Amino acid sequence: MGPNLASYPAQPNKVQQEPDRHRREGTRRRRARVRARWSVERYTRESNPPALPPACAAATSSSVASAPALFFSAPPLPLLCYAPRNNPKPAVSFEHLSEELIIKILKKITRTSDLNSLSLVSKQLYTIDAEQRAAIRLGCGLATEDFLALCSRFPNLLKVEIDYSGSTPGNGNHIDNQGLFVLSSCCTLLNDITLTFCSKINDAGIVCLSYCKKLISLKLNSLPEVTSSGLLMLFFGCKALSSLFINDCKGIAGSTEWLEYLGTDGSLEELVVNNCQGISQYDFLKFGRGWMKLKKFEFENKESLWKHFGPSHDSSYNANCVYKYDLCCQNLEDLRLARLITEPEGPEIGLRFLPRKCKALERLCLEYMLTDMIVLSQSCKNLKSISLWMIPGLFHEPDGIVFRMGLTEESLEALANNCHLLQDVELVFTGVEHWKPPEIGFTQEGLVKLMHYCPIRALTLNGALFFNDKGMKGLSSAPFLETHSLIDSKEITDY
């Protein structure tokens, strides 16, 4: 006797069991659009929601009338209103939003990946994003023809950063002179350009940037083919340039006409030159009237640190040249000088004169450079931050020649008496671990006294082998100290 088929449930039709493929694909697309639209809700909570269409407004008012009192304490309605699930078409779409509100939404989105995803939701968002995009950052792998399309899509760019660090010229596509020509032709509103490790760019490409008449900030990092002539031709066209950063550009050497031109006709307020072997500290003495406009200046000499441990001579000094030191730098507020080799007892002073002439100086960083701190403290009474990187050296004193650091007890006392606005102090000691005992030049009691006399909120000690638990106890009563950083301080214990 066979099985009783009546006891089994009826099998569904094959057409009913498997959903239609097109229906599933349509459902998936609708859900993707819903997720994309709702992803911007978190960026619009601070903005006022737009007026709803009459149908949605009527439905909302009827719901409020029939709702209990607790309804009014609920959060405001979201930006987008959707119909029931059986009607996949939303009642309000991005096409109903005003352009002003969409621009506000785009300005609240900071991540580039979010902006790129959002621009694919609709043609309106794509167009508005292309018009409002203000900054992009590019790496290797972008071909020249793709770069042309990118510049054509974003004509209102204000800031462009091209960074090829970590790659070689043969590894991937690098922007060349033609690429800079395309950039300067399509994006004429650019005011901030950064070029890093662009080895295929030379003077011909740099000159193309002179078409960017509104260029304010230019950063050149490791561009070996750019020379002084290219910089001079660039500055002829960029009259509004106020910030210049140059780092590790080997080709800039010999001529100082670009510095002389910037000092005479330029409007620089920030000048940073680091690790450029062809630029010496004496070249900046030809900057002339440009010092009157500068508010920030940094110069780092490309010299080995070990040259500072013994008698050394600055090879860039010319004994037959008459250097003029009657420069006016009254507006300089931020100064950093690093690894300057000079002869303290001779006529070679280079830029050592600079700190004592800056009456408005607020931030000072001296790395392995000797200076008279007593004279400096009397001249720079507005000093708020000071960073001193020191190595031991030979000093002439009444008792003979001593080997110690340049900072003394008298220097700390002068800072305490004259710099009443000092808030940030950083002291870095190099080379003291090789000498027993380490000749610092001042005591921890003098440092504690400085902390009590000035409103110092942050103190950093690096390699301070003289500082111990007794000094830490003295700092515990400093009235303004908030942050204390200790690096390589072996004398301090857990107690």
JOGIGI-V903128 format. One record per backbone hydrogen bond with DSSP energy under -1.0 kcal/mol. CO is the residue of the C=O (numbers start at 0). NH is the residue of the N-H. If there is no record, write none. Layout:
co:CO nh:NH
co:CO nh:NH
This chain:
co:3 nh:6
co:4 nh:7
co:12 nh:16
co:13 nh:17
co:19 nh:23
co:20 nh:24
co:21 nh:25
co:22 nh:26
co:23 nh:27
co:24 nh:28
co:25 nh:29
co:26 nh:30
co:27 nh:31
co:28 nh:32
co:29 nh:33
co:30 nh:34
co:31 nh:35
co:32 nh:36
co:33 nh:37
co:36 nh:39
co:37 nh:40
co:40 nh:43
co:52 nh:56
co:53 nh:57
co:54 nh:58
co:55 nh:59
co:56 nh:60
co:57 nh:61
co:58 nh:62
co:59 nh:63
co:60 nh:64
co:61 nh:65
co:67 nh:70
co:68 nh:71
co:69 nh:72
co:70 nh:73
co:80 nh:91
co:83 nh:86
co:92 nh:95
co:93 nh:96
co:97 nh:101
co:98 nh:102
co:99 nh:103
co:100 nh:104
co:101 nh:105
co:102 nh:106
co:103 nh:107
co:110 nh:114
co:111 nh:115
co:112 nh:116
co:113 nh:117
co:114 nh:118
co:116 nh:119
co:117 nh:120
co:121 nh:125
co:122 nh:126
co:123 nh:127
co:124 nh:128
co:125 nh:129
co:126 nh:130
co:127 nh:131
co:128 nh:132
co:133 nh:157
co:133 nh:158
co:135 nh:160
co:137 nh:162
co:142 nh:146
co:143 nh:147
co:144 nh:148
co:145 nh:149
co:146 nh:150
co:147 nh:151
co:148 nh:152
co:149 nh:153
co:157 nh:190
co:157 nh:191
co:158 nh:135
co:159 nh:193
co:160 nh:137
co:161 nh:195
co:163 nh:166
co:167 nh:170
co:172 nh:140
co:175 nh:179
co:176 nh:180
co:177 nh:181
co:178 nh:182
co:179 nh:183
co:180 nh:184
co:181 nh:185
co:182 nh:186
co:190 nh:215
co:190 nh:216
co:191 nh:159
co:192 nh:218
co:193 nh:161
co:194 nh:220
co:195 nh:163
co:196 nh:198
co:197 nh:200
co:201 nh:205
co:202 nh:206
co:205 nh:208
co:206 nh:209
co:207 nh:210
co:208 nh:211
co:210 nh:212
co:211 nh:214
co:215 nh:241
co:215 nh:242
co:216 nh:192
co:217 nh:244
co:218 nh:194
co:219 nh:246
co:220 nh:196
co:222 nh:225
co:226 nh:230
co:227 nh:231
co:228 nh:232
co:229 nh:233
co:230 nh:234
co:231 nh:235
co:233 nh:237
co:236 nh:238
co:241 nh:268
co:241 nh:269
co:242 nh:217
co:243 nh:271
co:244 nh:219
co:245 nh:273
co:246 nh:221
co:248 nh:251
co:250 nh:252
co:252 nh:254
co:255 nh:259
co:256 nh:260
co:257 nh:261
co:258 nh:262
co:259 nh:263
co:260 nh:264
co:268 nh:294
co:268 nh:295
co:269 nh:243
co:270 nh:297
co:271 nh:245
co:272 nh:299
co:273 nh:247
co:275 nh:278
co:282 nh:285
co:283 nh:286
co:286 nh:289
co:287 nh:290
co:288 nh:291
co:289 nh:292
co:289 nh:293
co:294 nh:332
co:294 nh:333
co:295 nh:270
co:296 nh:335
co:297 nh:272
co:298 nh:337
co:299 nh:274
co:300 nh:302
co:303 nh:306
co:304 nh:307
co:305 nh:308
co:313 nh:316
co:317 nh:320
co:324 nh:326
co:328 nh:331
co:332 nh:361
co:332 nh:362
co:333 nh:296
co:334 nh:364
co:335 nh:298
co:336 nh:366
co:337 nh:300
co:342 nh:345
co:346 nh:348
co:347 nh:342
co:348 nh:351
co:350 nh:353
co:353 nh:356
co:354 nh:357
co:356 nh:358
co:357 nh:360
co:361 nh:383
co:361 nh:384
co:362 nh:334
co:363 nh:386
co:364 nh:336
co:365 nh:388
co:366 nh:338
co:371 nh:375
co:372 nh:376
co:373 nh:377
co:374 nh:378
co:375 nh:379
co:383 nh:422
co:383 nh:423
co:384 nh:363
co:385 nh:425
co:386 nh:365
co:387 nh:427
co:388 nh:367
co:389 nh:429
co:392 nh:403
co:394 nh:401
co:396 nh:399
co:399 nh:396
co:401 nh:394
co:403 nh:392
co:407 nh:411
co:408 nh:412
co:409 nh:413
co:410 nh:414
co:411 nh:415
co:412 nh:416
co:413 nh:417
co:414 nh:418
co:417 nh:419
co:422 nh:456
co:422 nh:457
co:423 nh:385
co:424 nh:459
co:425 nh:387
co:426 nh:461
co:427 nh:389
co:431 nh:434
co:437 nh:439
co:442 nh:446
co:443 nh:447
co:444 nh:448
co:445 nh:449
co:446 nh:450
co:447 nh:451
co:448 nh:452
co:449 nh:453
co:453 nh:455
co:456 nh:481
co:456 nh:482
co:457 nh:424
co:458 nh:484
co:459 nh:426
co:460 nh:486
co:461 nh:428
co:462 nh:464
co:463 nh:466
co:467 nh:471
co:468 nh:472
co:469 nh:473
co:470 nh:474
co:471 nh:475
co:474 nh:477
co:482 nh:458
co:484 nh:460
co:486 nh:462
